[in-house]
Amino acid sequence: MGLEAEVARLRRGDLDALAELVTRYQHRLYRYLLRIVRQPAEAEDLFQQTWLRVAGQIARFDPDRNFEAWLFTLARNLAIDHLRRVRPESLEEHEEKHSWATPASLRASELPALDVAIARERAQQLAEAMDALPVMYREVLALRFEEEMKLEEIAEVLNAPLSTVKSRLRRGLENLRQGLETRFPKTEWQ
């Protein structure tokens, strides 16, 4: 069953459709929230709150809009509100805090063990550098490269002009490159 059909069923009050949507988006949405708040327990709470918000506001959802962008907008707004309440300094920080990393998902049978170890190490380094970025850059990079959203969809999620999204993406990539080069000077980052 397609996404549009699941959303239509949910709009009619079918809670099984909500369960299907949660299953469809659980990994991507949780990963996005974790990238923003950087605390697994907080990300889990925000994940649950997002779906409660979806269930409460689905009647007002415009079916002509992109559901995915609407969903990520709800999640983002909850995460930003949470950060403002709990850690107001975190919206602009450049902390050296690395609570988690996203290891490369490589199968040992596909590559030699040394290549797998190197790929995991690079993924860890990338995750650390990404984690040190301010939220406004981290979220744009996460939506673009982890969630594979188009720039127009990101603009909708952030409720920002396309030019702002492009600027944040460019600056985020520059800051990420500089962070990687500073943290790991003997590694080439292309």
N, C-alpha and C positions, 0 to 999 in steps of 0.2 A: 504494500500500500504506500502511496506517495505522501510526501510531506504535506501537500495542500489538503489531501483527504484527511490526514490525521488532525490538522489544525481545524478543519471544518467540523470534524466529529467532536473535538474538544469544545468548540464554540457552541455546539448543541448540548453540551453537558456530559459527554461520554468520558468518564474518568479513565477508562482503558486507553483512550487516545493519549491522555496525559502520561500514563506509564510508558507508552510507546515512544513519546517524544523525549521523555527523560532518558530512556535507553538509547535513543538515537544520538542525543547530545551529551550524555553524561561525561564522557572522557574529555571532549573538547572544551566544554563549559567549565568543568572543574579545573582543567589545566590552565585555562585563561584566568580564572579567579585566583588560582595559586600563584600565577605569574605576577598578579597585581599585589596581593596581600602578603605573599611569601610565607604564610603560616598554614599548614595543612588543616588544623582545626578551624581556623577562621574561614578558610576557603570552603570547607565542608558546610559550615553554618550558612555562608552566603549562597552556596549552591542550593541548599534547601529553601532559603528565603526567596531565591529567584524563582523557583518552581511554584512556591506559594503565591508569589506575585503574578506569575503567568496565569495560574488558575483563577486568581481574583480579578485580573484585568483582561482576560481573553475576550470577553464580550465587547470590549472597546477596541480590540485589535482590528485594524483595517486590513481585510484580506488582500487588498491591492498592494500592500507593503510586503517587503521581504521579511518573513517570519524570523529567519536566522538573525538578521540585523536587529530586529525588535528584541529578540531574546537576549542577545549580547548587550544591547543597550540597557535593558533592565538589570542584568548582572553587573555591568559596569557602574551604573548609578548606585546600586546597593554597595558595591565595593568602595567607591569613592566616598560615599556617605560614611561608611564604616571607618575608613582611614581618617577622615576628618574628625570623627568622634574619638577614636582610640589612639591614633598616632598622627596628629596633625602635621608634624614635621616630616612624615614619610612621603608626602606628596612631592617634595623637592629634594629629597636626600640623595646623598652619594655614599651610602653606608658600605662598609666592608663586611656585611653580614651575608653569609651564604648558608641558608637553611636547607637547601635541596638542590638537586641537579637533575637534569634530564639526560640519562645515559643514551648513547647511540643504540638503536635497536638493530643490532646486527647478529645474525646467526653464526655460530662458530663454524658451521659446515661451509659457509660461503667464503670465508676469508681465513687466512692463517691466524693463529692465536696472537702473534705479535701485532698484526694489523688491527685485530679486534681491540686489543689493549690500547693501542695508539688512538684509535677512533674514540674509545670511551674516555680516554684522558682529554682529548680535544673537546669532546662534548661537555665534559666537566668544566674545563676552562671556559668554554663559551657560556655555559650556564652561570658560572660565577661572575663573568663580566656583564652578562645580561642582568643578573640580579642586582648589580651595583648601579644600574641606570635609574634615573628618576622615573616615576610611574608614567608620566606622559610619553616618554620614549619607549619604555618597556611594553606598554599596552599596544602601541602602534606596531612595534616589531612583532609582538606575539600574534596579533590579529593578522598581519600580513604573511608572516613566514610559518607560524605554527598552525594557524587556523585557515591559511590560504585564502583569505578574503580579498576581494578586489578593493582598490582604493576607494571607489564610490561607496561600497558597503561599509568600509571603515569610517568614512565621513558620516554615514548615517548612524552608526553605532555611537560615535563620539559627539554627534550633533555639532559638527564642525565643518567649515568650508573645505573643499577638496584641496585647496592650496595649503591650508594648515596641516592637513594630513600628509601631504607631500613633503612639506617642510619638516615636520616632526620625524617622518621616516628617514629623510636625508640626514638630519642632525642625529637621530638615534643611531643610524649606521655609522656615522663619523665618530660619535662618542663610544660606540661599541668597539670599533677598530682601535681607537686610541687607548681604551681600557685594556684591550687584549695586548696591544704592543707594550703598554706600561707594565702590566702584570706578568707577562710572559715574553720578555724581550728577545729571547733566543729562538722564538718560534715564528715562522712566517705565516701571516694571516692575509690571505688573498680572497 
